Amino acid sequence: MKVSSKIFKGIEYVQLNQLPVDQRDTILETINQKVLIKILIDGKIVSDCIQYRDYEIWFDNIYRPQAAQPSELVLPKKSLPVDI
């Protein structure tokens, strides 16, 4: 399930340590570390953040396709030619 964003001074973001464990582990393995951002909130630097737009792109293109794999392959039935 996609998490909701937080907004601080116009920056829409998610904090990685607040993601579900499977998402957090997968995102850390699959994203470029350059997309991680630091945000100064009430004098404290929060360093494990990612902009929400980057999270959405990752979720829709990397995470969800892995999570949605069917347990078995179902092929469409072909109609056989029938002699009349």
N, C-alpha and C positions, 0 to 999 in steps of 0.2 A: 504494500500500500504506500502510495506517495505521501510524504509528510507535508505539513503546512509550513509556510515560510515564516520567518521573523523579519521585522523591519526595524532598522535603527538608522536614524538620520538619512532616510531615503535609500538605504542599502537593503535590498531584499536578499536574505541569506538563510542557510541552514547550518547548524552547528553539527559537525560529524559525530560527536560523542552523544548526541541526542537522537541519532538515527537508530532504527532497529539493528540489532547486532549483525544480521546477515547482510543488510545494506551497507553498514559501516565497513565491514570486512571487505566486501566486494568492491566498494568504491575506492578504498585505499589501494587495492590491488590493480585497479583498472584505469584510474585517472592520471593525468599528467599532474605532478605535484605543483606545477606552476599556477594551477587554477585555485589553489588554496589561498585564502586571504586572512589577514589579521584585522580585527576591529577593536578599537579602543572604546570600551564601554565602562563608564563610571570610573575612569582611571585604571582599569584593568585591561590588559591585552588578551583578547580571545583569539587564539591562533588556529583553531581547527574548524574554520568556516569555509564555505563555498557559496558563491553567488547562486541564488535560487534558479536562475535561468540555466546555469551550467548543471545543476542538480537535475532539473527537468530533462535536459538533453540526455544526460547519462541514464536516468531512469527509463526514459522512453526507448532509447537505442541500445543500451547495454544490459541493464538489470532486468527489465521486464521480459525481453526475449529469452533470457536464460531461465527465468522463473516460470515462463509459460510453455515450456517444452512439454509436448504430450507424452504420456507414458508409453504409448505404442503408436506406431504409424498406421494410419487408416487410409487406404487407397480407395478412390472411387470405383464403383462397380462399372464394368464396361458392358454394354449391351451386345449380345452376340447376334450375328446375322441369322435370320430365320428363313428357311425355305418354305414357300407357300405352295 
